[in-house]
């Protein structure tokens, strides 16, 4: 019966992920596809013009690209497979530690989270990060307990740490949580040889990450890797003024709803605290107390420590960077639900209420992904329609100064119109007679053309001008960047 429940939930979740992988609009993964994956292994491993290159994830996509250069096959299918493997891996690990009921709550709750569903359907590296964070966490649990096979646990920690750091640089939050927890455990126990081993493995992880990033560091430079303008450090006064709101909204989003989700987080944390109190008083069942001690404490550490690091960084990382932390919150939720059902086993009202809440949660989270897609899809459809119009007309050089236009026109041309030779420029080049010029309508953007004639094609996001052969085009004068 347990296998049927788990298998049924996995099938439903996988079906949802397949649906979203087919319907989510192209966004950041279009950038990864066009700028990195389609340009070869060297570009994927060494090129970092913008903080968008999840190198190891894109390397996996590059391998799939060799089999089929289509966008879905090379970008979204790998993530779909990775998210499935990661979900099964988390379930298997928690099943050994939490029991079946708490494990179902933890993995299904996290799997249906809006951010989780969305990122299982787009070609980015966050689900790879989530899976590797699970390996790190399990290794930490084994080492903290004193496993009979410490070498295997250290090796798993080292390999997953290196690969995770190479997947997304912000995996540093996971590694900092892991090694600081181990250090704390070993110091409290006076296990100095274990502490030295942790320091050694930490050094190996750091060195391994540097080695893997060496092509990028040599070609693009250290500043490109760490200089992410999207999360630049804030002035201290600005940071501390916004820090409480950031924690509230971040934890809310990781519990299911950005504004109100923390109203779920706080009661769960309060009940976890009550369970610790009961365990201390000897009023909690032995198995539950052991699970709470073995998983609850490190889960709280992995949830909280990143905020200490953020406080030193003075940055507000986006919620997707912290998505892995939601695994630990739903782990705590699983412990709470299991405790409540064991505490009041005959309560019909409790079971019906929990079932209703679970259905409402899954419905809302699924709807939240569906709701945010139409606006982005409409914008992408406008870019796509512009490219299709060009494909239906006589070929010729195309000037596309706006970066968003330039990217998406190249992306759709490369992924869907590969049989036609294209000439796209973002800057007017000497000696090139451009047949077409692309701009935003209504003077939007930094490129504001002043043609004495109307565009030949127009939609909400795209104007395409057909330039006469004798027109003296001076497009650089129309740039206001």
N, C-alpha and C positions, 0 to 999 in steps of 0.2 A: 504493500500500500504506500509506504514512504517513497519508494522508487517511482511509483506512478504519479504521485503528487509532484515530486521534484521534476520528473520528465515532462509532465504536462505544463508546469510553469515555464520550464526552459523552452518548450516548443512555442508557447504563446509569446514569450519574450523575444525569441529569435524571429518569429514572424513579424513582430512589430519593428524590430531592428532592420529586417530586410525591406519592409515598407518604407521606413525613413531613409534608408540608404539609397532607395530608388527615387524618392520624392523630395528630400532635402535640397534646397537650392545650392548651387556651387558657390562657395565663398572662399574661405582661407585655403581650402584644399585645391581650389582652382589655381591659386597662386603657387602652391607647392607643386602641382602638376606642371604648370607652364614654365615656372622659373627654375625648378630644380630637377624633378623626376624625368621629364622629357628631354632634358639637356645632357643626360648621361651621369655616370657614377662620379666623375670628377666634379661636376657642378654640384651634385648632391652632397658630396663630402667636404667640399672646400669653399663653396660660394655662400656668402652670408650678407647680401645687400640689405636685407630687412630681417627683423627678428621673427621669421616665419619658418625657418628650416628646422623641423624636428628630424635631425639627421638620420638616426637609425630607422625611424618609422618610414622616412622617405626612401631610405636604402632598400627596405623591404618592398616598398611600392615600385622602386626601380626594377627589382627582380621580377615582379609581376608584369611590369611594363614590357619586359623582354618577351613574355608569353603572349600578351595582348595589349596593344597600346591604347585601347579604349579607356576613357576616364574612369568609369565605374569599375572595370576589371583591375585597373592598376592602382586606384586610390581607395575605393570604398570596399571592395571585396576583402583586401587584407585586413582592414579594421574590423569588418564583420566577423572574420574568422578569429582575430585576436580577442575581440570582446567575448566571443563564445568560450574560447579556451580560458580566458581570465575568469569568467563567471564560474565555470566548472571548477577551476582551481581554487578560487575563494570558497566555493561551496564545500569542496572536499576537505580543505583545511579546517574550516569552521565546524564541519560535521564531526570531526575528531575531537573538537574542543568544547563545543556548545551544546551538542545534541541536535536532533533533527528539527524540532519546532523552532528554536531560537535561530538556527541556521537558515531556515526558510524565510523567517522574518527579515533577517539581515541581508541575505542575497537578493531576495525579491524586492525588498524595499529599496535597496540601492539600485537594483537593475531598472526599476520603474521611475527613478528620479528623472526629472526633466533633462538636466544636464547629461545624465548618464545615457538616456535614450538618444539624445541629440548627437552626442559624440561617438556613439556606436554606429551612427549613420553617416559620418563624414570622415574624410581621409586625413586625419590628424593623429598625433602620437599620444593622446591622453589616455586611451584605453590600454595601450602598451605600458604606460607609466603605472596605471592602476594594477595591472597584472604583476608587474615587477615589484611594486610596493607590497603586494601580498607575499611574494617570495621573501622579501626583506623582513617583513613582520614575522612570518613563520620562523625564519632563521633566528630572529631575535628571541622569540619565545623559547625555542629549543635551547639556545645558548644560555639564556637566563635561568632555565630550569636545571641545567647541567646534563645535557644529553649524553648518551653513551657513544654517540658518533659525532664528536665535536668537529672533526675535520670536514665532514660532509656539510655541516651547518655553516662553518666558516667559508667554505668554498662557495656554497649557494649565496651567502651574503656578499662575498666579493664579486662574483660574476653578475648577480642581479644589480649590485650597486654600480658597477662599471657600465653595464648596458643601459641601466636607467639614466645615469648621468649623461650618456651619449644620446639618449632619446630626447630628453628635454632638460635643459640646464637647471630648471627649478626642481628637479629630482633631488637637489641638494637639501630641500626641506625634509624629505623622507630620510635621507642619509643622516642628517643632523639629529633627527628624532631617534633613529635607530642606535647610533653610536653613543649618544648622550645617555640613553636609557641603559645600555649595556654598561657604560662606565659607572653610572650611578649604582647599578646592581653589584658590580664587582667591587667597588670601593666600600659599599656598606657591608659586604661579606669579607672584606680583607683579602680578596682573591687577586693578588697583584700580578701573578703570571697571566691570568685571564685578561686583566686590564692591559698588560703589555701586548697580548695577542690581539686585542681589539685595536690598539693603536697601530700595530703592524698592518692589520688587514685594512684599517682606514687609510693608511699610507698607500697600500697597494691599490685600493679603489681610486684614490686621487690620481696616482701615477697612471693607472690604466685609462682613466677618463682623458687625461692630458694626451696620452699617446694616440687615442682614437681621434681626438680633436686636432691633432697636429697638422693634418692637411689644411684644415680650416684656419688654424692659427697662422700658418705660414703664408697662406694666400690672402685671406681676408683680414687677418689681424685680431689681436686680443680685444681691442676696443669694440670691434663689430660684434663679437660674441657676447660681451657683457654690457655693452652700451645700448640697452633697450630703451628707446625714447618713450615707449608707451607706458612704462612704469618707472619713470625717472624719479629720483629721490625728491621729496617735498621739503619745503622749509619746515623746521621743527614746529613752529606755532601752527602752521596749516595742518601738518600731519596729526598732531595730538588733538586738535579740534575735531578732526574727522575720524579718528581712530575708533571711538565707540560706535559710531554709525556704521563704519566699515565692518566691524565684527558682527554687529546685529544683522546687517544685510547679507553678509557672507555666510554666516551660520544659518540664517533663514533660508537662503537659496539652497544650501546643502542639506536642508531638512525638507525642502519641497516648495517653498514659496518665499520670494526675496523679502517681502515686507512683513509678512506675518509668520513665516516659518520658524522664527526664533521662539514663538509661543508654543511650538512643539519641542524645540531643543531644551528650553529651560525646565519644563516638567520632567522630561526624560532624565536630565542631569540631576534634578532634585530627587527623583526616585532611585537613581543609582546611588546617590549619597545616602538615602534611607536604607538601601540594601547593605551598604557598607556598615552603617550603624547597627543593623540587625545582626550582621555577621560578627561584629565585634562583641555583641551581647550574647552570642551563641544562639540566636533565635532564627538563624537562616539554615536551611538544610545544608548538610556538608557538601554535597555535590555542587549546589548553587554557590556556596561560599567559595569553594575552590575555583570554579569558573570565573567568578567575579574577581578574585585575587589574581588569577593567572592571565586573564584577558582584559578585565575591566581597567586595571591600573595602567598597563601599557597602552591601551586604546585611548584613555584620557590623556596620556603623555603625548601620543602622536597627534591628538586633536589640538592640544594647547601649545606645544612648543613652537610651532611655526609662527605664532603671534609674537613670541619673544624675539625671534629673528627679525620679523617684520618691524618690530619696534626699534631695532637697531638700524635697519635699512632705511626707515622712513619712506616706505613705498606701500602702495595698495595693489597687490597683484590681483588680476581678474579672477572671478570665481572658478573658472575652468581649471586654473592652475592648482587650486585647492580641492578639486573634485575628489581626489583620492581620499581626503580626510573624511568624506561622507561614509566611506566603508566602515570606519571605526565608530561613527555615530550610530549607524544602523546595527552594528554589532552590539552596542549598548542597549539599543531599543529591543533587540532580540532577547537579551538577558532580562530586561524589564517585563516584556510580555510573557516570557516563560515563567518568571517568578509569579506574576499575577495569576496565571492560569493554574499553577500549582497551589497557590495560596487559597484560591476560591475555585476549586475544580468543578463544583456543581452549579456554578452561577450561569444560568441561561442568559441573563441580561449581559454579563460581561462578554461571553462568547459572541453573542449577536452584535454587540456594540463594536467589538474588535473587527469582526468580519465586515460590518458596514463601513467602518473607517478605512479598512484596507481597500475595499472596492472604490470608495470615494477618492482615496489617495491615488490609486492607479489610474482612475478615469481623469482626474484633474491633471496629473503629470503628463499623460498622453495628450490630452487636449492642449496643454501648454506648449508642447512641441508643434502640434498642428497649427496653433494660433499664430505663432511667430513666423511661419513659413510664407504665407501669401504675399506680404509686402516685399520680402527679398526675392521671391520667385517672380513677381511682377517686374521688378527692376532688371533682373537677369534676362527675363523674356524680352525686354526692350533692347538690351544689348544683343541678344541672340537674333532678334528680328533685323537689326541693323546689319549684322554680318551676313545673314541670309540674303538681304537685299543686294549687298555687294557681290555675293557669290552668283546672283542671277544676272549681273550686268557685266559689261566688258571689263576684262582685267586691266589693272594699271596701278601705279604706286599710290599708296594711301597714307596721308599725313594724319596722325592721331596724337595730338599733344597731351591730352588728359590721361594721366596714369591709369585710372579705372577703365576708361574706354580701351586704352591700348592693351591692357592686360586681358580683358574679357574678349576683345576681338581676336587677339592672338590665340587665346585659349579655345574659343569655338572654332576658329580656322584650323587649328592644329588637331583638335579632337574630332572634328566632324567633316572638315573639307580639306583633308590632307592631300587629295589628288590634284589640287589646284596650286600653282605657285603663287605665293603672296609676297608683297613688298609693303611692310609697315614701317613707318618712321615716327618717332616722337618729336624730333627736331627737323626743321626744313634743311635739307642737304643741298649744297651747291650743285648745280647741273642736273638736278632731278626735276622732271616735270610731273607734278602730282595731278593725277586724274580726279582724286577724291580727297576731301578734307572732312574730318569728323569732329564734332563739337557738342557740348551740352546745349539744349535749347534755352532761350530766355536769359542769355548772358550769365548763366551759372558757370562756376568753375573759373580757373585763372586764364583760360584761353577764350578770348572774346573776338571772334572773327567779324569783320565788317565788309562782307561781300555786298556788291550792289545788286544782288539777285537772291531769290529765295532758295532754301535748301530743296534738293530734289527728293529727299526722303526725310520724314519727320515722325517722331513719336515722343513719348513723355520723357525719355532719357537721351535721345540721339537725334542730332541733325546731321545729315550728310549732304555736302555740297559737291556738285560736279563742276570742276574748274575748266573753263574753256582753254583751248590750246594757246590763245594769244593773251590770256589774262596775266598781268604782272604780279604774281603771288609774292607777298612779303609777310609770311605768316609769323615770323619771329617778332615782328612789331606788335602783334596782337596778344602776345603773352604778357601776363601780369603776375609772374611768379617771383 
